[in-house]
């Protein structure tokens, strides 16, 4: 995919990984709601995030981390 600009929701999601060990991205937003799976998948498709590991308790939850490309996008 090309170098698209992130939506506001994508940017908020990616920014939350800046302060986390290893760039771990959240499963839940700041209101306690699960992050929209389309937001997560689109960030992966753009190369801004990558799957990190599977949660054995919730295999449908995709635990991701910020990529270098994603980090430079939200923290220039």
PDB file of N, CA, C and O in Angstrom:
ATOM      1  N   UNK A   1       0.826  -1.174   0.000  1.00  0.00           N
ATOM      2  CA  UNK A   1       0.000   0.000   0.000  1.00  0.00           C
ATOM      3  C   UNK A   1       0.879   1.249   0.000  1.00  0.00           C
ATOM      4  O   UNK A   1       2.029   1.200   0.436  1.00  0.00           O
ATOM      5  N   UNK A   2       0.350   2.343  -0.478  1.00  0.00           N
ATOM      6  CA  UNK A   2       1.152   3.563  -0.555  1.00  0.00           C
ATOM      7  C   UNK A   2       1.288   4.240   0.799  1.00  0.00           C
ATOM      8  O   UNK A   2       0.790   3.739   1.807  1.00  0.00           O
ATOM      9  N   UNK A   3       1.953   5.363   0.814  1.00  0.00           N
ATOM     10  CA  UNK A   3       2.204   6.095   2.063  1.00  0.00           C
ATOM     11  C   UNK A   3       1.012   6.974   2.404  1.00  0.00           C
ATOM     12  O   UNK A   3       1.115   8.201   2.368  1.00  0.00           O
ATOM     13  N   UNK A   4      -0.088   6.376   2.727  1.00  0.00           N
ATOM     14  CA  UNK A   4      -1.292   7.106   3.089  1.00  0.00           C
ATOM     15  C   UNK A   4      -1.093   7.796   4.438  1.00  0.00           C
ATOM     16  O   UNK A   4      -0.195   7.455   5.208  1.00  0.00           O
ATOM     17  N   UNK A   5      -1.938   8.756   4.693  1.00  0.00           N
ATOM     18  CA  UNK A   5      -1.930   9.426   6.002  1.00  0.00           C
ATOM     19  C   UNK A   5      -2.939   8.728   6.899  1.00  0.00           C
ATOM     20  O   UNK A   5      -4.000   8.312   6.434  1.00  0.00           O
ATOM     21  N   UNK A   6      -2.624   8.597   8.163  1.00  0.00           N
ATOM     22  CA  UNK A   6      -3.555   7.907   9.067  1.00  0.00           C
ATOM     23  C   UNK A   6      -4.790   8.758   9.367  1.00  0.00           C
ATOM     24  O   UNK A   6      -4.730   9.988   9.387  1.00  0.00           O
ATOM     25  N   UNK A   7      -5.903   8.075   9.597  1.00  0.00           N
ATOM     26  CA  UNK A   7      -7.109   8.751  10.055  1.00  0.00           C
ATOM     27  C   UNK A   7      -6.875   9.172  11.508  1.00  0.00           C
ATOM     28  O   UNK A   7      -5.879   8.786  12.120  1.00  0.00           O
ATOM     29  N   UNK A   8      -7.787   9.954  12.047  1.00  0.00           N
ATOM     30  CA  UNK A   8      -7.660  10.359  13.451  1.00  0.00           C
ATOM     31  C   UNK A   8      -7.661   9.132  14.366  1.00  0.00           C
ATOM     32  O   UNK A   8      -6.883   9.065  15.317  1.00  0.00           O
ATOM     33  N   UNK A   9      -8.530   8.169  14.079  1.00  0.00           N
ATOM     34  CA  UNK A   9      -8.610   6.960  14.912  1.00  0.00           C
ATOM     35  C   UNK A   9      -7.310   6.157  14.821  1.00  0.00           C
ATOM     36  O   UNK A   9      -6.821   5.656  15.834  1.00  0.00           O
ATOM     37  N   UNK A  10      -6.751   6.032  13.625  1.00  0.00           N
ATOM     38  CA  UNK A  10      -5.494   5.309  13.456  1.00  0.00           C
ATOM     39  C   UNK A  10      -4.360   6.014  14.188  1.00  0.00           C
ATOM     40  O   UNK A  10      -3.541   5.370  14.844  1.00  0.00           O
ATOM     41  N   UNK A  11      -4.316   7.328  14.076  1.00  0.00           N
ATOM     42  CA  UNK A  11      -3.263   8.099  14.745  1.00  0.00           C
ATOM     43  C   UNK A  11      -3.349   7.933  16.267  1.00  0.00           C
ATOM     44  O   UNK A  11      -2.332   7.718  16.928  1.00  0.00           O
ATOM     45  N   UNK A  12      -4.550   8.032  16.815  1.00  0.00           N
ATOM     46  CA  UNK A  12      -4.731   7.862  18.274  1.00  0.00           C
ATOM     47  C   UNK A  12      -4.262   6.476  18.707  1.00  0.00           C
ATOM     48  O   UNK A  12      -3.592   6.331  19.730  1.00  0.00           O
ATOM     49  N   UNK A  13      -4.613   5.470  17.933  1.00  0.00           N
ATOM     50  CA  UNK A  13      -4.209   4.087  18.234  1.00  0.00           C
ATOM     51  C   UNK A  13      -2.688   3.967  18.217  1.00  0.00           C
ATOM     52  O   UNK A  13      -2.099   3.430  19.155  1.00  0.00           O
ATOM     53  N   UNK A  14      -2.060   4.454  17.174  1.00  0.00           N
ATOM     54  CA  UNK A  14      -0.605   4.346  17.033  1.00  0.00           C
ATOM     55  C   UNK A  14       0.140   5.153  18.090  1.00  0.00           C
ATOM     56  O   UNK A  14       1.160   4.696  18.607  1.00  0.00           O
ATOM     57  N   UNK A  15      -0.348   6.329  18.415  1.00  0.00           N
ATOM     58  CA  UNK A  15       0.323   7.179  19.404  1.00  0.00           C
ATOM     59  C   UNK A  15       0.394   6.512  20.769  1.00  0.00           C
ATOM     60  O   UNK A  15       1.325   6.757  21.537  1.00  0.00           O
ATOM     61  N   UNK A  16      -0.579   5.675  21.069  1.00  0.00           N
ATOM     62  CA  UNK A  16      -0.585   5.032  22.379  1.00  0.00           C
ATOM     63  C   UNK A  16       0.537   4.016  22.530  1.00  0.00           C
ATOM     64  O   UNK A  16       0.849   3.614  23.651  1.00  0.00           O
ATOM     65  N   UNK A  17       1.149   3.592  21.432  1.00  0.00           N
ATOM     66  CA  UNK A  17       2.264   2.663  21.502  1.00  0.00           C
ATOM     67  C   UNK A  17       3.593   3.339  21.781  1.00  0.00           C
ATOM     68  O   UNK A  17       4.575   2.667  22.096  1.00  0.00           O
ATOM     69  N   UNK A  18       3.638   4.676  21.668  1.00  0.00           N
ATOM     70  CA  UNK A  18       4.906   5.391  21.844  1.00  0.00           C
ATOM     71  C   UNK A  18       5.501   5.221  23.236  1.00  0.00           C
ATOM     72  O   UNK A  18       6.721   5.140  23.382  1.00  0.00           O
ATOM     73  N   UNK A  19       4.654   5.167  24.255  1.00  0.00           N
ATOM     74  CA  UNK A  19       5.132   5.103  25.642  1.00  0.00           C
ATOM     75  C   UNK A  19       5.152   3.682  26.213  1.00  0.00           C
ATOM     76  O   UNK A  19       5.467   3.492  27.388  1.00  0.00           O
ATOM     77  N   UNK A  20       4.823   2.699  25.398  1.00  0.00           N
ATOM     78  CA  UNK A  20       4.728   1.328  25.903  1.00  0.00           C
ATOM     79  C   UNK A  20       5.995   0.528  25.601  1.00  0.00           C
ATOM     80  O   UNK A  20       6.624   0.735  24.563  1.00  0.00           O
ATOM     81  N   UNK A  21       6.369  -0.376  26.494  1.00  0.00           N
ATOM     82  CA  UNK A  21       7.539  -1.220  26.241  1.00  0.00           C
ATOM     83  C   UNK A  21       7.370  -1.985  24.927  1.00  0.00           C
ATOM     84  O   UNK A  21       6.345  -2.629  24.701  1.00  0.00           O
ATOM     85  N   UNK A  22       8.363  -1.909  24.085  1.00  0.00           N
ATOM     86  CA  UNK A  22       8.334  -2.602  22.805  1.00  0.00           C
ATOM     87  C   UNK A  22       7.362  -2.012  21.803  1.00  0.00           C
ATOM     88  O   UNK A  22       7.173  -2.573  20.724  1.00  0.00           O
ATOM     89  N   UNK A  23       6.739  -0.884  22.140  1.00  0.00           N
ATOM     90  CA  UNK A  23       5.769  -0.267  21.240  1.00  0.00           C
ATOM     91  C   UNK A  23       4.429  -0.982  21.226  1.00  0.00           C
ATOM     92  O   UNK A  23       3.680  -0.880  20.255  1.00  0.00           O
ATOM     93  N   UNK A  24       4.117  -1.718  22.315  1.00  0.00           N
ATOM     94  CA  UNK A  24       2.856  -2.471  22.375  1.00  0.00           C
ATOM     95  C   UNK A  24       1.674  -1.537  22.172  1.00  0.00           C
ATOM     96  O   UNK A  24       1.564  -0.488  22.807  1.00  0.00           O
ATOM     97  N   UNK A  25       0.796  -1.947  21.272  1.00  0.00           N
ATOM     98  CA  UNK A  25      -0.404  -1.165  20.984  1.00  0.00           C
ATOM     99  C   UNK A  25      -1.572  -1.680  21.813  1.00  0.00           C
ATOM    100  O   UNK A  25      -1.636  -2.871  22.120  1.00  0.00           O
ATOM    101  N   UNK A  26      -2.497  -0.794  22.178  1.00  0.00           N
ATOM    102  CA  UNK A  26      -3.570  -1.173  23.092  1.00  0.00           C
ATOM    103  C   UNK A  26      -4.644  -2.052  22.455  1.00  0.00           C
ATOM    104  O   UNK A  26      -4.882  -1.994  21.248  1.00  0.00           O
ATOM    105  N   UNK A  27      -5.271  -2.845  23.273  1.00  0.00           N
ATOM    106  CA  UNK A  27      -6.444  -3.613  22.851  1.00  0.00           C
ATOM    107  C   UNK A  27      -7.709  -2.786  23.065  1.00  0.00           C
ATOM    108  O   UNK A  27      -8.726  -3.000  22.406  1.00  0.00           O
ATOM    109  N   UNK A  28      -7.627  -1.833  24.004  1.00  0.00           N
ATOM    110  CA  UNK A  28      -8.783  -1.023  24.373  1.00  0.00           C
ATOM    111  C   UNK A  28      -8.440   0.452  24.255  1.00  0.00           C
ATOM    112  O   UNK A  28      -7.298   0.858  24.468  1.00  0.00           O
ATOM    113  N   UNK A  29      -9.453   1.254  23.908  1.00  0.00           N
ATOM    114  CA  UNK A  29      -9.220   2.694  23.809  1.00  0.00           C
ATOM    115  C   UNK A  29      -9.266   3.320  25.200  1.00  0.00           C
ATOM    116  O   UNK A  29      -9.418   2.617  26.199  1.00  0.00           O
ATOM    117  N   UNK A  30      -9.136   4.618  25.257  1.00  0.00           N
ATOM    118  CA  UNK A  30      -9.064   5.307  26.553  1.00  0.00           C
ATOM    119  C   UNK A  30     -10.400   5.333  27.296  1.00  0.00           C
ATOM    120  O   UNK A  30     -10.450   5.716  28.464  1.00  0.00           O
ATOM    121  N   UNK A  31     -11.475   4.931  26.631  1.00  0.00           N
ATOM    122  CA  UNK A  31     -12.786   4.828  27.284  1.00  0.00           C
ATOM    123  C   UNK A  31     -13.096   3.398  27.696  1.00  0.00           C
ATOM    124  O   UNK A  31     -14.184   3.108  28.194  1.00  0.00           O
ATOM    125  N   UNK A  32     -12.122   2.493  27.483  1.00  0.00           N
ATOM    126  CA  UNK A  32     -12.321   1.101  27.865  1.00  0.00           C
ATOM    127  C   UNK A  32     -13.004   0.262  26.802  1.00  0.00           C
ATOM    128  O   UNK A  32     -13.332  -0.898  27.052  1.00  0.00           O
ATOM    129  N   UNK A  33     -13.224   0.818  25.632  1.00  0.00           N
ATOM    130  CA  UNK A  33     -13.846   0.079  24.540  1.00  0.00           C
ATOM    131  C   UNK A  33     -12.770  -0.600  23.705  1.00  0.00           C
ATOM    132  O   UNK A  33     -11.683  -0.052  23.524  1.00  0.00           O
ATOM    133  N   UNK A  34     -13.065  -1.776  23.202  1.00  0.00           N
ATOM    134  CA  UNK A  34     -12.109  -2.498  22.365  1.00  0.00           C
ATOM    135  C   UNK A  34     -11.810  -1.669  21.103  1.00  0.00           C
ATOM    136  O   UNK A  34     -12.722  -1.125  20.480  1.00  0.00           O
ATOM    137  N   UNK A  35     -10.541  -1.582  20.742  1.00  0.00           N
ATOM    138  CA  UNK A  35     -10.143  -0.848  19.540  1.00  0.00           C
ATOM    139  C   UNK A  35     -10.773  -1.547  18.339  1.00  0.00           C
ATOM    140  O   UNK A  35     -10.747  -2.774  18.243  1.00  0.00           O
ATOM    141  N   UNK A  36     -11.329  -0.773  17.439  1.00  0.00           N
ATOM    142  CA  UNK A  36     -11.984  -1.295  16.251  1.00  0.00           C
ATOM    143  C   UNK A  36     -11.015  -2.174  15.461  1.00  0.00           C
ATOM    144  O   UNK A  36      -9.899  -1.754  15.155  1.00  0.00           O
ATOM    145  N   UNK A  37     -11.440  -3.382  15.137  1.00  0.00           N
ATOM    146  CA  UNK A  37     -10.550  -4.313  14.433  1.00  0.00           C
ATOM    147  C   UNK A  37     -10.165  -3.789  13.050  1.00  0.00           C
ATOM    148  O   UNK A  37      -9.081  -4.105  12.561  1.00  0.00           O
ATOM    149  N   UNK A  38     -11.023  -2.998  12.410  1.00  0.00           N
ATOM    150  CA  UNK A  38     -10.679  -2.426  11.113  1.00  0.00           C
ATOM    151  C   UNK A  38      -9.540  -1.418  11.258  1.00  0.00           C
ATOM    152  O   UNK A  38      -8.686  -1.321  10.377  1.00  0.00           O
ATOM    153  N   UNK A  39      -9.521  -0.676  12.350  1.00  0.00           N
ATOM    154  CA  UNK A  39      -8.425   0.259  12.612  1.00  0.00           C
ATOM    155  C   UNK A  39      -7.117  -0.506  12.742  1.00  0.00           C
ATOM    156  O   UNK A  39      -6.101  -0.125  12.159  1.00  0.00           O
ATOM    157  N   UNK A  40      -7.150  -1.579  13.504  1.00  0.00           N
ATOM    158  CA  UNK A  40      -5.952  -2.403  13.711  1.00  0.00           C
ATOM    159  C   UNK A  40      -5.483  -2.991  12.385  1.00  0.00           C
ATOM    160  O   UNK A  40      -4.305  -2.887  12.041  1.00  0.00           O
ATOM    161  N   UNK A  41      -6.383  -3.598  11.651  1.00  0.00           N
ATOM    162  CA  UNK A  41      -6.011  -4.248  10.389  1.00  0.00           C
ATOM    163  C   UNK A  41      -5.507  -3.254   9.348  1.00  0.00           C
ATOM    164  O   UNK A  41      -4.578  -3.561   8.601  1.00  0.00           O
ATOM    165  N   UNK A  42      -6.104  -2.075   9.290  1.00  0.00           N
ATOM    166  CA  UNK A  42      -5.639  -1.087   8.313  1.00  0.00           C
ATOM    167  C   UNK A  42      -4.244  -0.583   8.680  1.00  0.00           C
ATOM    168  O   UNK A  42      -3.434  -0.306   7.796  1.00  0.00           O
ATOM    169  N   UNK A  43      -3.961  -0.462   9.969  1.00  0.00           N
ATOM    170  CA  UNK A  43      -2.613  -0.055  10.389  1.00  0.00           C
ATOM    171  C   UNK A  43      -1.589  -1.127  10.016  1.00  0.00           C
ATOM    172  O   UNK A  43      -0.465  -0.810   9.628  1.00  0.00           O
ATOM    173  N   UNK A  44      -1.980  -2.394  10.136  1.00  0.00           N
ATOM    174  CA  UNK A  44      -1.096  -3.494   9.732  1.00  0.00           C
ATOM    175  C   UNK A  44      -0.871  -3.435   8.219  1.00  0.00           C
ATOM    176  O   UNK A  44       0.260  -3.567   7.753  1.00  0.00           O
ATOM    177  N   UNK A  45      -1.941  -3.239   7.460  1.00  0.00           N
ATOM    178  CA  UNK A  45      -1.835  -3.190   5.998  1.00  0.00           C
ATOM    179  C   UNK A  45      -0.923  -2.058   5.521  1.00  0.00           C
ATOM    180  O   UNK A  45      -0.236  -2.193   4.508  1.00  0.00           O
ATOM    181  N   UNK A  46      -0.921  -0.954   6.246  1.00  0.00           N
ATOM    182  CA  UNK A  46      -0.068   0.182   5.887  1.00  0.00           C
ATOM    183  C   UNK A  46       1.368   0.010   6.378  1.00  0.00           C
ATOM    184  O   UNK A  46       2.248   0.785   6.007  1.00  0.00           O
ATOM    185  N   UNK A  47       1.606  -1.002   7.210  1.00  0.00           N
ATOM    186  CA  UNK A  47       2.954  -1.225   7.737  1.00  0.00           C
ATOM    187  C   UNK A  47       3.265  -0.371   8.955  1.00  0.00           C
ATOM    188  O   UNK A  47       4.428  -0.245   9.339  1.00  0.00           O
ATOM    189  N   UNK A  48       2.254   0.213   9.562  1.00  0.00           N
ATOM    190  CA  UNK A  48       2.439   1.061  10.742  1.00  0.00           C
ATOM    191  C   UNK A  48       2.435   0.239  12.023  1.00  0.00           C
ATOM    192  O   UNK A  48       2.965   0.675  13.045  1.00  0.00           O
ATOM    193  N   UNK A  49       1.843  -0.941  11.972  1.00  0.00           N
ATOM    194  CA  UNK A  49       1.763  -1.858  13.115  1.00  0.00           C
ATOM    195  C   UNK A  49       2.005  -3.259  12.578  1.00  0.00           C
ATOM    196  O   UNK A  49       1.850  -3.527  11.387  1.00  0.00           O
ATOM    197  N   UNK A  50       2.393  -4.150  13.493  1.00  0.00           N
ATOM    198  CA  UNK A  50       2.572  -5.547  13.098  1.00  0.00           C
ATOM    199  C   UNK A  50       2.113  -6.443  14.237  1.00  0.00           C
ATOM    200  O   UNK A  50       2.233  -6.082  15.408  1.00  0.00           O
ATOM    201  N   UNK A  51       1.582  -7.620  13.887  1.00  0.00           N
ATOM    202  CA  UNK A  51       1.180  -8.562  14.934  1.00  0.00           C
ATOM    203  C   UNK A  51       2.388  -8.908  15.803  1.00  0.00           C
ATOM    204  O   UNK A  51       3.497  -9.101  15.305  1.00  0.00           O
ATOM    205  N   UNK A  52       2.148  -8.980  17.104  1.00  0.00           N
ATOM    206  CA  UNK A  52       3.225  -9.275  18.044  1.00  0.00           C
ATOM    207  C   UNK A  52       3.094 -10.701  18.557  1.00  0.00           C
ATOM    208  O   UNK A  52       4.022 -11.501  18.435  1.00  0.00           O
ATOM    209  N   UNK A  53       1.952 -11.012  19.123  1.00  0.00           N
ATOM    210  CA  UNK A  53       1.704 -12.376  19.584  1.00  0.00           C
ATOM    211  C   UNK A  53       0.202 -12.589  19.723  1.00  0.00           C
ATOM    212  O   UNK A  53      -0.576 -11.635  19.753  1.00  0.00           O
ATOM    213  N   UNK A  54      -0.180 -13.831  19.806  1.00  0.00           N
ATOM    214  CA  UNK A  54      -1.590 -14.194  19.993  1.00  0.00           C
ATOM    215  C   UNK A  54      -1.874 -14.347  21.479  1.00  0.00           C
ATOM    216  O   UNK A  54      -1.053 -14.876  22.229  1.00  0.00           O
ATOM    217  N   UNK A  55      -3.022 -13.888  21.889  1.00  0.00           N
ATOM    218  CA  UNK A  55      -3.468 -14.025  23.264  1.00  0.00           C
ATOM    219  C   UNK A  55      -4.170 -15.384  23.389  1.00  0.00           C
ATOM    220  O   UNK A  55      -5.244 -15.569  22.816  1.00  0.00           O
ATOM    221  N   UNK A  56      -3.583 -16.338  24.128  1.00  0.00           N
ATOM    222  CA  UNK A  56      -4.194 -17.669  24.211  1.00  0.00           C
ATOM    223  C   UNK A  56      -5.582 -17.657  24.863  1.00  0.00           C
ATOM    224  O   UNK A  56      -6.397 -18.539  24.591  1.00  0.00           O
ATOM    225  N   UNK A  57      -5.854 -16.678  25.713  1.00  0.00           N
ATOM    226  CA  UNK A  57      -7.167 -16.587  26.355  1.00  0.00           C
ATOM    227  C   UNK A  57      -8.214 -16.003  25.413  1.00  0.00           C
ATOM    228  O   UNK A  57      -9.401 -16.306  25.533  1.00  0.00           O
ATOM    229  N   UNK A  58      -7.773 -15.169  24.480  1.00  0.00           N
ATOM    230  CA  UNK A  58      -8.675 -14.519  23.521  1.00  0.00           C
ATOM    231  C   UNK A  58      -8.031 -14.589  22.135  1.00  0.00           C
ATOM    232  O   UNK A  58      -7.497 -13.586  21.662  1.00  0.00           O
ATOM    233  N   UNK A  59      -8.069 -15.746  21.476  1.00  0.00           N
ATOM    234  CA  UNK A  59      -7.353 -15.910  20.211  1.00  0.00           C
ATOM    235  C   UNK A  59      -7.813 -14.969  19.097  1.00  0.00           C
ATOM    236  O   UNK A  59      -7.083 -14.760  18.128  1.00  0.00           O
ATOM    237  N   UNK A  60      -9.013 -14.402  19.225  1.00  0.00           N
ATOM    238  CA  UNK A  60      -9.493 -13.475  18.200  1.00  0.00           C
ATOM    239  C   UNK A  60      -8.961 -12.059  18.410  1.00  0.00           C
ATOM    240  O   UNK A  60      -9.170 -11.195  17.558  1.00  0.00           O
ATOM    241  N   UNK A  61      -8.281 -11.807  19.523  1.00  0.00           N
ATOM    242  CA  UNK A  61      -7.706 -10.486  19.786  1.00  0.00           C
ATOM    243  C   UNK A  61      -6.298 -10.437  19.211  1.00  0.00           C
ATOM    244  O   UNK A  61      -5.470 -11.298  19.509  1.00  0.00           O
ATOM    245  N   UNK A  62      -6.033  -9.454  18.408  1.00  0.00           N
ATOM    246  CA  UNK A  62      -4.748  -9.310  17.757  1.00  0.00           C
ATOM    247  C   UNK A  62      -3.886  -8.322  18.539  1.00  0.00           C
ATOM    248  O   UNK A  62      -4.151  -7.120  18.540  1.00  0.00           O
ATOM    249  N   UNK A  63      -2.852  -8.837  19.203  1.00  0.00           N
ATOM    250  CA  UNK A  63      -1.941  -7.985  19.970  1.00  0.00           C
ATOM    251  C   UNK A  63      -0.842  -7.526  19.011  1.00  0.00           C
ATOM    252  O   UNK A  63      -0.135  -8.343  18.420  1.00  0.00           O
ATOM    253  N   UNK A  64      -0.712  -6.214  18.866  1.00  0.00           N
ATOM    254  CA  UNK A  64       0.231  -5.656  17.892  1.00  0.00           C
ATOM    255  C   UNK A  64       1.235  -4.726  18.557  1.00  0.00           C
ATOM    256  O   UNK A  64       1.093  -4.325  19.713  1.00  0.00           O
ATOM    257  N   UNK A  65       2.252  -4.407  17.774  1.00  0.00           N
ATOM    258  CA  UNK A  65       3.233  -3.427  18.224  1.00  0.00           C
ATOM    259  C   UNK A  65       3.485  -2.445  17.088  1.00  0.00           C
ATOM    260  O   UNK A  65       3.253  -2.735  15.915  1.00  0.00           O
ATOM    261  N   UNK A  66       3.956  -1.302  17.474  1.00  0.00           N
ATOM    262  CA  UNK A  66       4.279  -0.233  16.546  1.00  0.00           C
ATOM    263  C   UNK A  66       5.516  -0.608  15.738  1.00  0.00           C
ATOM    264  O   UNK A  66       6.491  -1.110  16.298  1.00  0.00           O
ATOM    265  N   UNK A  67       5.489  -0.371  14.443  1.00  0.00           N
ATOM    266  CA  UNK A  67       6.670  -0.604  13.613  1.00  0.00           C
ATOM    267  C   UNK A  67       7.500   0.684  13.567  1.00  0.00           C
ATOM    268  O   UNK A  67       7.036   1.738  14.000  1.00  0.00           O
ATOM    269  N   UNK A  68       8.699   0.598  13.053  1.00  0.00           N
ATOM    270  CA  UNK A  68       9.518   1.810  12.893  1.00  0.00           C
ATOM    271  C   UNK A  68       8.817   2.813  11.997  1.00  0.00           C
ATOM    272  O   UNK A  68       8.866   4.018  12.244  1.00  0.00           O
ATOM    273  N   UNK A  69       8.164   2.317  10.955  1.00  0.00           N
ATOM    274  CA  UNK A  69       7.414   3.196  10.042  1.00  0.00           C
ATOM    275  C   UNK A  69       6.274   3.892  10.786  1.00  0.00           C
ATOM    276  O   UNK A  69       6.048   5.088  10.602  1.00  0.00           O
ATOM    277  N   UNK A  70       5.572   3.158  11.609  1.00  0.00           N
ATOM    278  CA  UNK A  70       4.477   3.744  12.396  1.00  0.00           C
ATOM    279  C   UNK A  70       4.984   4.738  13.417  1.00  0.00           C
ATOM    280  O   UNK A  70       4.385   5.793  13.626  1.00  0.00           O
ATOM    281  N   UNK A  71       6.091   4.395  14.051  1.00  0.00           N
ATOM    282  CA  UNK A  71       6.697   5.293  15.053  1.00  0.00           C
ATOM    283  C   UNK A  71       7.108   6.613  14.407  1.00  0.00           C
ATOM    284  O   UNK A  71       6.841   7.680  14.960  1.00  0.00           O
ATOM    285  N   UNK A  72       7.754   6.553  13.243  1.00  0.00           N
ATOM    286  CA  UNK A  72       8.188   7.793  12.597  1.00  0.00           C
ATOM    287  C   UNK A  72       7.010   8.601  12.084  1.00  0.00           C
ATOM    288  O   UNK A  72       7.109   9.820  11.945  1.00  0.00           O
ATOM    289  N   UNK A  73       5.907   7.943  11.803  1.00  0.00           N
ATOM    290  CA  UNK A  73       4.710   8.630  11.342  1.00  0.00           C
ATOM    291  C   UNK A  73       4.083   9.483  12.439  1.00  0.00           C
ATOM    292  O   UNK A  73       3.680  10.619  12.188  1.00  0.00           O
ATOM    293  N   UNK A  74       3.999   8.945  13.652  1.00  0.00           N
ATOM    294  CA  UNK A  74       3.320   9.648  14.739  1.00  0.00           C
ATOM    295  C   UNK A  74       4.276  10.377  15.674  1.00  0.00           C
ATOM    296  O   UNK A  74       3.837  11.106  16.563  1.00  0.00           O
ATOM    297  N   UNK A  75       5.567  10.187  15.482  1.00  0.00           N
ATOM    298  CA  UNK A  75       6.558  10.842  16.339  1.00  0.00           C
ATOM    299  C   UNK A  75       7.731  11.311  15.459  1.00  0.00           C
ATOM    300  O   UNK A  75       8.854  10.825  15.594  1.00  0.00           O
ATOM    301  N   UNK A  76       7.445  12.271  14.548  1.00  0.00           N
ATOM    302  CA  UNK A  76       8.491  12.677  13.593  1.00  0.00           C
ATOM    303  C   UNK A  76       9.704  13.340  14.227  1.00  0.00           C
ATOM    304  O   UNK A  76      10.639  13.718  13.522  1.00  0.00           O
TER     305      UNK A  76
END
